[in-house]
Amino acid sequence: MKPSPFSMEKLFRISSCLTIVGLVIEIISLWWIHPLAFALFAFVGASLIGLGILIYLASLVFATPSTGENR
């Protein structure tokens, strides 16, 4: 099994940033009264949150823990 070049911390940081950006986009689209607000909410915001969740779950399975941990 080949080790992943990404550490768990880096993937956790990426997934949390995507999730937070998705939540911010969804909050903004709730305040915005326009027909495109639904598209922003449903497609962009939900896609970013879903991508953040998928990266988080993939990091639990495929990423290697950092080498600095002494366990």
C-alpha positions in Angstrom: 0.0 0.0 0.0 1.5 3.3 -1.1 1.4 6.1 1.5 -0.6 9.2 0.6 1.4 12.4 0.0 -1.2 14.4 2.0 -1.2 14.3 5.8 -4.5 14.0 7.7 -4.1 17.6 9.1 -3.9 19.1 5.7 -6.9 17.2 4.4 -8.9 18.1 7.5 -8.0 21.7 7.0 -9.1 21.6 3.3 -12.4 19.8 4.2 -13.2 22.3 7.0 -12.5 25.3 4.7 -14.8 23.9 2.0 -17.5 23.2 4.5 -17.3 26.6 6.1 -17.3 28.3 2.6 -20.4 26.3 1.7 -22.2 27.3 4.8 -21.3 31.0 4.3 -22.6 30.8 0.7 -25.8 29.2 1.9 -26.3 31.8 4.6 -25.8 34.6 2.0 -28.2 33.0 -0.4 -30.9 32.9 2.4 -30.7 36.7 2.8 -30.6 37.3 -1.0 -34.1 37.7 -2.6 -33.5 36.7 -6.2 -34.3 33.6 -8.3 -30.6 32.8 -8.6 -30.4 32.5 -4.8 -31.9 29.0 -4.9 -29.4 27.9 -7.5 -26.6 29.3 -5.3 -28.0 27.6 -2.2 -28.8 24.2 -3.8 -26.0 23.7 -6.2 -22.9 25.8 -5.1 -23.4 25.7 -1.3 -24.6 22.1 -1.1 -21.8 21.0 -3.5 -19.1 22.6 -1.4 -20.5 21.1 1.8 -20.8 17.7 0.2 -17.2 17.9 -1.2 -15.9 18.9 2.3 -17.7 15.9 3.8 -16.3 13.5 1.1 -12.7 14.8 1.6 -13.1 14.4 5.3 -14.3 10.8 5.0 -11.6 10.0 2.4 -8.9 11.4 4.7 -10.0 9.1 7.4 -9.5 6.1 5.1 -6.6 7.0 2.8 -4.4 9.6 4.5 -1.4 8.8 6.7 -1.0 10.3 10.1 1.7 12.8 10.5 5.2 11.5 11.4 5.5 13.7 14.5 3.1 11.7 16.5 4.5 9.3 19.1 2.0 6.6 19.8 
